[in-house]
């Protein structure tokens, strides 16, 4: 199973406004059910995270953590992951642990 990236601004706005959000010190996750039956993912890193190197590392770490959890995720949902200040300094395993707790709490893991 693979995921589709979210690129459109209107999709991001819709998920931010209507989606359910879960917060941890490492990552913020927004989830909204979609009708297409696929998993769609958007990753956001603001300039507060740091320079371009730190923002890119944050995105890489989040993507790697999500890829590990993808086989267990129920299809039919849109996800937005927002990096926080700690994200560029941690390993993908700790991001994965936080992501797993958030998705388990939301009931999205099989």
Secondary structure, 3 states (H helix, E strand, C coil): CCEEECCCHHHHHHHHHHCEEEECCCEEEEEEECCCCCEEEEEECCHHHCCHHHHHHHHHHHHHHHHHHHHHECCCEEEEEEECCCHHHCCHHHHHHHHHHHHHHCCCEC
